[in-house]
Amino acid sequence: MTTDYLGPRPEWMQRGLCAQPDAYNSDLWFPENTGPQGRIAKAVCRQCPVRDQCLDYAISNGEKYGIWAGTSERKRRDMIAKLRAAKRVCVECATPLTNGRRTYCSDNCYDTGHRRDNAAAAQRRRDRGAA
């Protein structure tokens, strides 16, 4: 790890095209809008050998500004929102699902959910029969 004015940086950052000495103007990575500077930065990122690590770093550290791994602030916000929406949780108790479970986190939640579903289905049948 090396250190600069921002503190320690991971080794992969040293291999990034944006970190090469005198290769690019640092303002390129923090454009005012998505105009020509932003497009140039994104094109450089497409060729970068550490693009995956860069994107992981930007998302996990909440980088709100600049071009990281060829993504703008808005693109990263959208990616984070999709990741949060895709988080799978138990339909009964909202516990994150693990071990390949699809709907319920435990047998207890499965039993509870199915008892309620079966009771609701029976009530609907009774309601239809009464009508």
mmCIF file of the C-alpha atoms, coordinates in Angstrom:
data_MODEL
# 
_entry.id   MODEL 
# 
loop_
_atom_site.group_PDB 
_atom_site.id 
_atom_site.type_symbol 
_atom_site.label_atom_id 
_atom_site.label_alt_id 
_atom_site.label_comp_id 
_atom_site.label_asym_id 
_atom_site.label_entity_id 
_atom_site.label_seq_id 
_atom_site.pdbx_PDB_ins_code 
_atom_site.Cartn_x 
_atom_site.Cartn_y 
_atom_site.Cartn_z 
_atom_site.occupancy 
_atom_site.B_iso_or_equiv 
_atom_site.pdbx_formal_charge 
_atom_site.auth_seq_id 
_atom_site.auth_comp_id 
_atom_site.auth_asym_id 
_atom_site.auth_atom_id 
_atom_site.pdbx_PDB_model_num 
ATOM 1   C CA . MET A 1 1   ? 0.000   0.000   0.000   1.00 0.00 ? 1   MET A CA 1 
ATOM 2   C CA . THR A 1 2   ? 1.227   3.497   -0.762  1.00 0.00 ? 2   THR A CA 1 
ATOM 3   C CA . THR A 1 3   ? 0.293   6.712   0.959   1.00 0.00 ? 3   THR A CA 1 
ATOM 4   C CA . ASP A 1 4   ? -0.530  10.074  -0.545  1.00 0.00 ? 4   ASP A CA 1 
ATOM 5   C CA . TYR A 1 5   ? -2.295  13.184  0.704   1.00 0.00 ? 5   TYR A CA 1 
ATOM 6   C CA . LEU A 1 6   ? -5.557  11.228  0.918   1.00 0.00 ? 6   LEU A CA 1 
ATOM 7   C CA . GLY A 1 7   ? -4.041  8.471   3.050   1.00 0.00 ? 7   GLY A CA 1 
ATOM 8   C CA . PRO A 1 8   ? -3.221  4.857   2.268   1.00 0.00 ? 8   PRO A CA 1 
ATOM 9   C CA . ARG A 1 9   ? -4.308  3.535   -1.113  1.00 0.00 ? 9   ARG A CA 1 
ATOM 10  C CA . PRO A 1 10  ? -4.701  -0.123  -2.077  1.00 0.00 ? 10  PRO A CA 1 
ATOM 11  C CA . GLU A 1 11  ? -2.072  -1.528  -4.459  1.00 0.00 ? 11  GLU A CA 1 
ATOM 12  C CA . TRP A 1 12  ? -4.598  -2.054  -7.265  1.00 0.00 ? 12  TRP A CA 1 
ATOM 13  C CA . MET A 1 13  ? -5.051  1.733   -7.454  1.00 0.00 ? 13  MET A CA 1 
ATOM 14  C CA . GLN A 1 14  ? -1.421  2.086   -8.533  1.00 0.00 ? 14  GLN A CA 1 
ATOM 15  C CA . ARG A 1 15  ? -2.149  -0.094  -11.575 1.00 0.00 ? 15  ARG A CA 1 
ATOM 16  C CA . GLY A 1 16  ? -5.126  1.999   -12.672 1.00 0.00 ? 16  GLY A CA 1 
ATOM 17  C CA . LEU A 1 17  ? -4.768  4.081   -15.811 1.00 0.00 ? 17  LEU A CA 1 
ATOM 18  C CA . CYS A 1 18  ? -5.970  7.123   -13.881 1.00 0.00 ? 18  CYS A CA 1 
ATOM 19  C CA . ALA A 1 19  ? -3.010  6.809   -11.484 1.00 0.00 ? 19  ALA A CA 1 
ATOM 20  C CA . GLN A 1 20  ? -0.274  6.835   -14.109 1.00 0.00 ? 20  GLN A CA 1 
ATOM 21  C CA . PRO A 1 21  ? 2.021   9.852   -13.689 1.00 0.00 ? 21  PRO A CA 1 
ATOM 22  C CA . ASP A 1 22  ? 1.307   12.643  -16.151 1.00 0.00 ? 22  ASP A CA 1 
ATOM 23  C CA . ALA A 1 23  ? -0.974  10.375  -18.165 1.00 0.00 ? 23  ALA A CA 1 
ATOM 24  C CA . TYR A 1 24  ? -4.181  12.309  -17.612 1.00 0.00 ? 24  TYR A CA 1 
ATOM 25  C CA . ASN A 1 25  ? -5.309  15.543  -16.034 1.00 0.00 ? 25  ASN A CA 1 
ATOM 26  C CA . SER A 1 26  ? -6.850  14.831  -12.611 1.00 0.00 ? 26  SER A CA 1 
ATOM 27  C CA . ASP A 1 27  ? -9.768  17.133  -13.511 1.00 0.00 ? 27  ASP A CA 1 
ATOM 28  C CA . LEU A 1 28  ? -10.747 14.553  -16.111 1.00 0.00 ? 28  LEU A CA 1 
ATOM 29  C CA . TRP A 1 29  ? -12.082 12.237  -13.380 1.00 0.00 ? 29  TRP A CA 1 
ATOM 30  C CA . PHE A 1 30  ? -14.265 14.886  -11.753 1.00 0.00 ? 30  PHE A CA 1 
ATOM 31  C CA . PRO A 1 31  ? -16.040 16.591  -14.664 1.00 0.00 ? 31  PRO A CA 1 
ATOM 32  C CA . GLU A 1 32  ? -18.613 19.321  -14.106 1.00 0.00 ? 32  GLU A CA 1 
ATOM 33  C CA . ASN A 1 33  ? -21.102 17.453  -16.293 1.00 0.00 ? 33  ASN A CA 1 
ATOM 34  C CA . THR A 1 34  ? -21.213 14.420  -18.543 1.00 0.00 ? 34  THR A CA 1 
ATOM 35  C CA . GLY A 1 35  ? -19.791 16.354  -21.469 1.00 0.00 ? 35  GLY A CA 1 
ATOM 36  C CA . PRO A 1 36  ? -16.561 15.643  -23.340 1.00 0.00 ? 36  PRO A CA 1 
ATOM 37  C CA . GLN A 1 37  ? -14.427 15.233  -20.202 1.00 0.00 ? 37  GLN A CA 1 
ATOM 38  C CA . GLY A 1 38  ? -16.771 12.619  -18.775 1.00 0.00 ? 38  GLY A CA 1 
ATOM 39  C CA . ARG A 1 39  ? -16.843 10.707  -22.050 1.00 0.00 ? 39  ARG A CA 1 
ATOM 40  C CA . ILE A 1 40  ? -13.042 10.710  -22.262 1.00 0.00 ? 40  ILE A CA 1 
ATOM 41  C CA . ALA A 1 41  ? -12.698 9.482   -18.670 1.00 0.00 ? 41  ALA A CA 1 
ATOM 42  C CA . LYS A 1 42  ? -15.215 6.676   -19.281 1.00 0.00 ? 42  LYS A CA 1 
ATOM 43  C CA . ALA A 1 43  ? -13.344 5.651   -22.458 1.00 0.00 ? 43  ALA A CA 1 
ATOM 44  C CA . VAL A 1 44  ? -10.088 5.428   -20.507 1.00 0.00 ? 44  VAL A CA 1 
ATOM 45  C CA . CYS A 1 45  ? -11.825 3.350   -17.832 1.00 0.00 ? 45  CYS A CA 1 
ATOM 46  C CA . ARG A 1 46  ? -13.044 0.854   -20.417 1.00 0.00 ? 46  ARG A CA 1 
ATOM 47  C CA . GLN A 1 47  ? -9.389  -0.009  -21.106 1.00 0.00 ? 47  GLN A CA 1 
ATOM 48  C CA . CYS A 1 48  ? -8.308  -0.108  -17.451 1.00 0.00 ? 48  CYS A CA 1 
ATOM 49  C CA . PRO A 1 49  ? -7.032  -3.404  -15.979 1.00 0.00 ? 49  PRO A CA 1 
ATOM 50  C CA . VAL A 1 50  ? -8.446  -2.683  -12.504 1.00 0.00 ? 50  VAL A CA 1 
ATOM 51  C CA . ARG A 1 51  ? -11.955 -1.625  -13.490 1.00 0.00 ? 51  ARG A CA 1 
ATOM 52  C CA . ASP A 1 52  ? -13.705 -4.307  -11.385 1.00 0.00 ? 52  ASP A CA 1 
ATOM 53  C CA . GLN A 1 53  ? -11.749 -3.442  -8.234  1.00 0.00 ? 53  GLN A CA 1 
ATOM 54  C CA . CYS A 1 54  ? -12.414 0.239   -8.861  1.00 0.00 ? 54  CYS A CA 1 
ATOM 55  C CA . LEU A 1 55  ? -16.166 -0.258  -9.135  1.00 0.00 ? 55  LEU A CA 1 
ATOM 56  C CA . ASP A 1 56  ? -16.223 -2.426  -5.988  1.00 0.00 ? 56  ASP A CA 1 
ATOM 57  C CA . TYR A 1 57  ? -14.250 0.258   -4.159  1.00 0.00 ? 57  TYR A CA 1 
ATOM 58  C CA . ALA A 1 58  ? -16.494 3.108   -5.344  1.00 0.00 ? 58  ALA A CA 1 
ATOM 59  C CA . ILE A 1 59  ? -19.703 1.325   -4.369  1.00 0.00 ? 59  ILE A CA 1 
ATOM 60  C CA . SER A 1 60  ? -18.493 -0.048  -1.046  1.00 0.00 ? 60  SER A CA 1 
ATOM 61  C CA . ASN A 1 61  ? -17.010 3.326   -0.028  1.00 0.00 ? 61  ASN A CA 1 
ATOM 62  C CA . GLY A 1 62  ? -19.944 5.396   -1.218  1.00 0.00 ? 62  GLY A CA 1 
ATOM 63  C CA . GLU A 1 63  ? -17.955 7.521   -3.666  1.00 0.00 ? 63  GLU A CA 1 
ATOM 64  C CA . LYS A 1 64  ? -20.421 10.238  -4.582  1.00 0.00 ? 64  LYS A CA 1 
ATOM 65  C CA . TYR A 1 65  ? -18.264 12.283  -6.934  1.00 0.00 ? 65  TYR A CA 1 
ATOM 66  C CA . GLY A 1 66  ? -16.298 11.655  -10.065 1.00 0.00 ? 66  GLY A CA 1 
ATOM 67  C CA . ILE A 1 67  ? -15.883 8.902   -12.599 1.00 0.00 ? 67  ILE A CA 1 
ATOM 68  C CA . TRP A 1 68  ? -15.015 5.529   -11.054 1.00 0.00 ? 68  TRP A CA 1 
ATOM 69  C CA . ALA A 1 69  ? -14.688 2.407   -13.218 1.00 0.00 ? 69  ALA A CA 1 
ATOM 70  C CA . GLY A 1 70  ? -16.374 4.243   -16.062 1.00 0.00 ? 70  GLY A CA 1 
ATOM 71  C CA . THR A 1 71  ? -19.492 5.042   -14.032 1.00 0.00 ? 71  THR A CA 1 
ATOM 72  C CA . SER A 1 72  ? -20.939 8.426   -13.154 1.00 0.00 ? 72  SER A CA 1 
ATOM 73  C CA . GLU A 1 73  ? -22.438 9.375   -9.805  1.00 0.00 ? 73  GLU A CA 1 
ATOM 74  C CA . ARG A 1 74  ? -25.944 8.723   -11.146 1.00 0.00 ? 74  ARG A CA 1 
ATOM 75  C CA . LYS A 1 75  ? -25.015 5.326   -12.590 1.00 0.00 ? 75  LYS A CA 1 
ATOM 76  C CA . ARG A 1 76  ? -23.521 4.229   -9.256  1.00 0.00 ? 76  ARG A CA 1 
ATOM 77  C CA . ARG A 1 77  ? -26.630 5.421   -7.379  1.00 0.00 ? 77  ARG A CA 1 
ATOM 78  C CA . ASP A 1 78  ? -28.794 3.376   -9.749  1.00 0.00 ? 78  ASP A CA 1 
ATOM 79  C CA . MET A 1 79  ? -26.559 0.330   -9.301  1.00 0.00 ? 79  MET A CA 1 
ATOM 80  C CA . ILE A 1 80  ? -26.753 0.612   -5.510  1.00 0.00 ? 80  ILE A CA 1 
ATOM 81  C CA . ALA A 1 81  ? -30.543 0.938   -5.636  1.00 0.00 ? 81  ALA A CA 1 
ATOM 82  C CA . LYS A 1 82  ? -30.788 -2.211  -7.778  1.00 0.00 ? 82  LYS A CA 1 
ATOM 83  C CA . LEU A 1 83  ? -28.497 -4.097  -5.397  1.00 0.00 ? 83  LEU A CA 1 
ATOM 84  C CA . ARG A 1 84  ? -30.671 -3.114  -2.449  1.00 0.00 ? 84  ARG A CA 1 
ATOM 85  C CA . ALA A 1 85  ? -33.876 -4.035  -4.294  1.00 0.00 ? 85  ALA A CA 1 
ATOM 86  C CA . ALA A 1 86  ? -32.442 -7.428  -5.255  1.00 0.00 ? 86  ALA A CA 1 
ATOM 87  C CA . LYS A 1 87  ? -31.629 -8.298  -1.655  1.00 0.00 ? 87  LYS A CA 1 
ATOM 88  C CA . ARG A 1 88  ? -33.652 -11.421 -1.033  1.00 0.00 ? 88  ARG A CA 1 
ATOM 89  C CA . VAL A 1 89  ? -35.546 -11.578 2.268   1.00 0.00 ? 89  VAL A CA 1 
ATOM 90  C CA . CYS A 1 90  ? -37.948 -13.978 3.951   1.00 0.00 ? 90  CYS A CA 1 
ATOM 91  C CA . VAL A 1 91  ? -41.564 -13.179 3.061   1.00 0.00 ? 91  VAL A CA 1 
ATOM 92  C CA . GLU A 1 92  ? -42.594 -13.847 6.656   1.00 0.00 ? 92  GLU A CA 1 
ATOM 93  C CA . CYS A 1 93  ? -40.005 -12.033 8.813   1.00 0.00 ? 93  CYS A CA 1 
ATOM 94  C CA . ALA A 1 94  ? -37.770 -10.096 6.334   1.00 0.00 ? 94  ALA A CA 1 
ATOM 95  C CA . THR A 1 95  ? -34.598 -11.935 7.405   1.00 0.00 ? 95  THR A CA 1 
ATOM 96  C CA . PRO A 1 96  ? -32.028 -12.084 4.579   1.00 0.00 ? 96  PRO A CA 1 
ATOM 97  C CA . LEU A 1 97  ? -32.246 -15.452 2.832   1.00 0.00 ? 97  LEU A CA 1 
ATOM 98  C CA . THR A 1 98  ? -29.244 -17.785 2.843   1.00 0.00 ? 98  THR A CA 1 
ATOM 99  C CA . ASN A 1 99  ? -28.438 -21.394 2.003   1.00 0.00 ? 99  ASN A CA 1 
ATOM 100 C CA . GLY A 1 100 ? -30.349 -21.305 -1.283  1.00 0.00 ? 100 GLY A CA 1 
ATOM 101 C CA . ARG A 1 101 ? -33.743 -20.831 0.368   1.00 0.00 ? 101 ARG A CA 1 
ATOM 102 C CA . ARG A 1 102 ? -36.213 -19.183 -1.955  1.00 0.00 ? 102 ARG A CA 1 
ATOM 103 C CA . THR A 1 103 ? -39.048 -17.709 0.091   1.00 0.00 ? 103 THR A CA 1 
ATOM 104 C CA . TYR A 1 104 ? -38.761 -18.461 3.816   1.00 0.00 ? 104 TYR A CA 1 
ATOM 105 C CA . CYS A 1 105 ? -35.694 -18.278 6.081   1.00 0.00 ? 105 CYS A CA 1 
ATOM 106 C CA . SER A 1 106 ? -36.703 -21.182 8.330   1.00 0.00 ? 106 SER A CA 1 
ATOM 107 C CA . ASP A 1 107 ? -39.147 -24.022 8.744   1.00 0.00 ? 107 ASP A CA 1 
ATOM 108 C CA . ASN A 1 108 ? -40.912 -21.973 11.416  1.00 0.00 ? 108 ASN A CA 1 
ATOM 109 C CA . CYS A 1 109 ? -41.538 -19.072 9.010   1.00 0.00 ? 109 CYS A CA 1 
ATOM 110 C CA . TYR A 1 110 ? -42.616 -21.571 6.334   1.00 0.00 ? 110 TYR A CA 1 
ATOM 111 C CA . ASP A 1 111 ? -45.130 -23.178 8.703   1.00 0.00 ? 111 ASP A CA 1 
ATOM 112 C CA . THR A 1 112 ? -46.427 -19.805 9.922   1.00 0.00 ? 112 THR A CA 1 
ATOM 113 C CA . GLY A 1 113 ? -46.796 -18.447 6.405   1.00 0.00 ? 113 GLY A CA 1 
ATOM 114 C CA . HIS A 1 114 ? -48.538 -21.518 5.061   1.00 0.00 ? 114 HIS A CA 1 
ATOM 115 C CA . ARG A 1 115 ? -50.954 -21.698 8.003   1.00 0.00 ? 115 ARG A CA 1 
ATOM 116 C CA . ARG A 1 116 ? -51.937 -18.085 7.362   1.00 0.00 ? 116 ARG A CA 1 
ATOM 117 C CA . ASP A 1 117 ? -52.161 -18.683 3.580   1.00 0.00 ? 117 ASP A CA 1 
ATOM 118 C CA . ASN A 1 118 ? -54.283 -21.801 4.088   1.00 0.00 ? 118 ASN A CA 1 
ATOM 119 C CA . ALA A 1 119 ? -56.576 -20.009 6.550   1.00 0.00 ? 119 ALA A CA 1 
ATOM 120 C CA . ALA A 1 120 ? -57.005 -17.115 4.106   1.00 0.00 ? 120 ALA A CA 1 
ATOM 121 C CA . ALA A 1 121 ? -57.756 -19.523 1.235   1.00 0.00 ? 121 ALA A CA 1 
ATOM 122 C CA . ALA A 1 122 ? -60.337 -21.360 3.363   1.00 0.00 ? 122 ALA A CA 1 
ATOM 123 C CA . GLN A 1 123 ? -61.981 -18.039 4.275   1.00 0.00 ? 123 GLN A CA 1 
ATOM 124 C CA . ARG A 1 124 ? -62.154 -17.041 0.600   1.00 0.00 ? 124 ARG A CA 1 
ATOM 125 C CA . ARG A 1 125 ? -63.810 -20.380 -0.225  1.00 0.00 ? 125 ARG A CA 1 
ATOM 126 C CA . ARG A 1 126 ? -66.341 -19.836 2.575   1.00 0.00 ? 126 ARG A CA 1 
ATOM 127 C CA . ASP A 1 127 ? -67.013 -16.293 1.375   1.00 0.00 ? 127 ASP A CA 1 
ATOM 128 C CA . ARG A 1 128 ? -67.629 -17.490 -2.199  1.00 0.00 ? 128 ARG A CA 1 
ATOM 129 C CA . GLY A 1 129 ? -69.923 -20.255 -0.971  1.00 0.00 ? 129 GLY A CA 1 
ATOM 130 C CA . ALA A 1 130 ? -71.966 -17.818 1.130   1.00 0.00 ? 130 ALA A CA 1 
ATOM 131 C CA . ALA A 1 131 ? -72.514 -15.454 -1.768  1.00 0.00 ? 131 ALA A CA 1 
# 
